[in-house]
Amino acid sequence: MTQHVQPEAAFTPTPGTLEKTMASTTSGLRIIAAIEAFKGLISLAVALGLHELAGRNLQQLAETLVSHAHLNPASHLPGIFMHAVSSLPDIDLSLLAIGAVAYAIIRLVEAYGLWKGLVWTEWFALASGAIYLPFEIYEMVVHTSALSAAVFALNVIVVGYMAFVLRSERQVHHTEDATTLAGAGKANEPSENR
């Protein structure tokens, strides 16, 4: 006599498998949290730098930097730097600093939530990573470089991993619900000893 295995039961993770999966996803989430915290801290440093530069004469500051580094302003690289600073539009760096602070706060909150295993931050990490993919593809096509390829690859890994984590959690909840329902069904069955 052959036994018939139900397809759902064949792919339902066992409790031991669930514990291993959840433990591995926790360490992966903490790695991603560390990456997000790093991005947040870098953004905060940029915001502080922009705030420091706000209201200053950037051309004069660039000339001071070149002079302090004992570089010849007429040579190639310092000349490029001086030209880039002089061609900057007259922008308010305070607004850029505020934007960098907002980005830093978002990244740091996301890092905290991923570290603590908050589900909404997992969804946020998936969405915020996926939203950059078209722009990163465009950047790789237009300005091909090792850096743009590495950033794209890292983002694909993060988005794929977040999708895996969310799917694993969905399977865990599905299994827990099925176990609860099965337990409730057995509790309602008539007992032979009654």
N, C-alpha and C positions, 0 to 999 in steps of 0.2 A: 504494500500500500504506500503510495507517495503522499508526502505532506505538501499541502498548498501553503506557500508563504505569501502573506499579503504584501503588496508593494510598499505600502506606507511603513509597515513594521520592519521591512528589510533595510530601510534607510533611516530609521529612527535611532538617534544616538543613544547609547547607554549612559547611565549616570556617571560612570568612570570616564567615559569619553567626553561628556559634558564638562566635567571638572577640569580635565586637561585642556580642552578648547578654551574655556573661560580663563584659565591661568595664563595660557599663551597669548590670548587677546589682551589681557591686562598689561603684560610686559610690552606688547606692541603699541598699545595705546599710550603707555608712558614714554616710549621713544618718540612718538608723534607729538606728545605734549611737550617734550623737551625741545623739539624742533620749533614748535609754535612759540614757546617761551623765548627761545633764542631770537626768532623773528620779531617778537614783541619788544625785547630789550634793544635790539639793533634799531628798531623804529623809534624807540624812546630816545636813544642816543642821537639819532638824526634830528628828532624834534628839538632836543636841547641845543644842538648845533645851529639849527635854523633860527631858533629863538635868539641865540647869541648874535647871529649875523643880521638879524632884522634891524633895519634902521641905519645900518652902516654903509659906507661907501665901499662897495665890493671891488671896484677897480683899484682903489687905494689899498685895500686889504690884500689883493692879489699881488700888487707891486711890492708890498712889504714882505709877503711870504717868499717871493722870488729873491728879493734882496737878502733876506735873513738866511736863506738856504745857499747863498753865495753863487747863484746861478746868473748867467748872462741872459737878460730879457730878450736879446736879439737872436739867441740860438733857437734851434728848432722846437724842442718840447716846451720850454718856458714861453716861447712865442705863441704856441698853440694855446697854452693855458691862459695867457694874457688876452688873446683874441677871443677865446670862449667866454671869459668873464666880461669883457667889454661888450660883447654882443648879446648878453643876457637882457631880456626885456625888463623894464622897470616894474618888478612885481613886488607884492607885499609878502615877504617871507613869513610874517606872522600867521597868515592863513595857511601856508604850507606846514608850518609847525603845528598848528591846531589839527590839521588833517593827519599828520604823522602821529600825534598823541592819540587821536581817535583810533587809528589803525593799531597802535600799540596796545591800547586798552582791549580792543576786540581780540587780538592775538593772545594776550595774557589771560583773559577770561576763558577763552577757548582752551588754553593750555591747562588751566586749573580744572575746568570741567572734564577734560580728557583724563587728567591724572586721577581725578576722583571717580571716573567711570559714569559720569552723567550722560544719559542717553541723548538728551537734546543737543549736547555739544558734539556727539558723534555724528548726528545728522547734519549739524552746522559745518563740521569739518569736511564731510562728504560734499556738501553743496558748495562751500567756499573753495574747496580744492578743484571741483569740477568746473566751476565758472571760469577759472583761469585757463583751462585747457585750450579753448579756441585761440586765445591770445598768444599762448605759448607756441602753438602750431604755426600761427602766422609769423611769429618772431623767428622760428626756426627756418621757415621757408624764405623769408625776406632777408634776414641777417643770420645766416648759418654760422654758428660758433659752438665750440665745445661746452661753453657755459650754458647757452640756451638749450642745448640737448640734455645736459645734466639736470637742469631745472625741470624740464619737461619730464624726464624719466623719473625724477624724485616725486613729482606731483602725480604721475600716473600710478606709482607704487602706493602713495598715500591714499589716493582715491580708491584704488582697487582694494587696499587693505581695509579701509573704512567700510566699503560695501560688504566685504567678507565678514567683518565684525558685526555689522547690523543684521546680516543674514543669519549668522550663527546665533545671535541673541534671539532672533525670531524663531529659530528652530528650538532653542531652549524653552522659550515661552510656550511654543506649540506642544512640546513634549510634556512640560509641566501641566498644561491644561488637559492633555490627554490622560496623564497619570491621575490627575485629580478627578476627572470624569469617570475613569475606570474604577477608582477607589470608591466613588460615590455610588456607582452601579453595583459593586459588590456589597456595599453596606445595605442596599435596598433589596438584595436577593433574599428570598425566604431561607431560613436556616433549617437544616435537616434535623437538628437537635430540638427544635421547638415543639 
